[in-house]
Amino acid sequence: ERRGYFKTISYCMLGSGVVLLLQSLPVGIWWFGVLQVLIGSCIVGINPSLSAAVTLNTDPSFRGRMFGMTTTAQQFGSMVGPVFASIVSTYIGISYVFSITGLLLLYMGFQARKLSVQHD
């Protein structure tokens, strides 16, 4: 709370992006498993920080609609993500799924970092 929610979101996204890029390297199943634990540790910080940021930065009369929009976006991502991943893995390979997703998370992490600087 002291460091700010947008900063936490950016660090979690940047960490997830780095771990996903590492997962694209074909090192071995045990390394992949360790990286899965690390990515879970990074991703777990995004939802609580996002919910807190929405609560603090949204007018109380609009808060319910805002949480509805964030839930819709999350569900949409849960639906579109596997479809996108299957298309990428079918045409160019499974390691590119991790590379592309890692790069997207790095980009979003840097964008969230810009927001945290503007918000502070």
N, C-alpha and C positions, 0 to 999 in steps of 0.2 A: 504494500500500500504506500509505503514511503517513497518508493522509486517511481511510481506511476504505472498505470495499467497498460498504456500504449507501449511503454518501454519493455514491460514484461512480455507482451504479445510479440513485439519485434524480436526479442531475444529467443523466445520459444520457436518462432518461425525460422529464424536464422539457424538455430541449432538443428531443427528438423531438416532444413535444406542441406546442411553439411552432412548429416548422418545419411540422408537419402543418396547424396552423391557418393558417399563411401559404399553404400549398399549396391551401387551399380558395378562395383569392381568384383569380378568373380574370384574371391579369395577362398571361400569354403563355407560350409553350412554352419559351423560353430561361430565363425566370425559374423555371419549373417544374423544368427540368433542373438548374439551380444548386441549388435546394432539395432535389432528390433526392440530390445529392452531400452536402449538409449533413446530411440525415437519415441517410444511410449513416454519416457520421462520428459521429453521436450514438449510433446503435443498436449500432455495433461495440463499444462499451464495456460493454454489458450482459452478454453471455454470459461473457466471461472473469471479470468481477467476480462474477457469480452463482456460477460454478464455484468460485472462490476462497472466497467466503463459505460455500458449502455445505461445502467441505472443512474450513474452520476451525471451523465451528459444528455439526458433526455427529460423533457418536461413530464411531470407525473401524469398529465392527462393523455400523453401519447405513448407512455411506457409499454402498455400492453400490446399496442400495435407494433412497436419496435421489436419486442421479444418475439412476436409472431413472425416478423420479417426475418429475424436472425435464425429462427428455427426453420423457416421455409428455405432459406439459403443453405443451411446445413443439410437438410434433407435432399435438396436438389443436388448438392455436391456428392452426397452419398449415393445418389442414383446415377449421375453423369460420370463420376470418377471411375468406377469399374468399367463402364462402356468405353471411355477414353483409353483406359489402360489396356483393355483387350484389343482395341484397334491398333494402338502403338505396338504392343507385343506381337500381334499377328503379322504386321507389315515390316517392322524394323528390329524387333527383338526385345526380350524381357528386360535387359539391362537398361535400355533406353527409357523404360517406364520410370525407373528410379531416377535416372539422369534428368529427364524433363520435369518430373515432379519436384526434384530437389532444386532445380533452377527456378521454377515457379515460386517455391517457398522462399528461396533467397530473395527474389525480386519483391515478393509481398512483405518480407521481413524488413527490407530496406525502405519500402514505402511506409510501413508502420513506424519505422524509426524516424522518418521525416515528420510524420504526424505527431510523434511524441515530442520532438523538438519544437514544433509549432504550438503544441498544446501547453508545454511548460512555459 
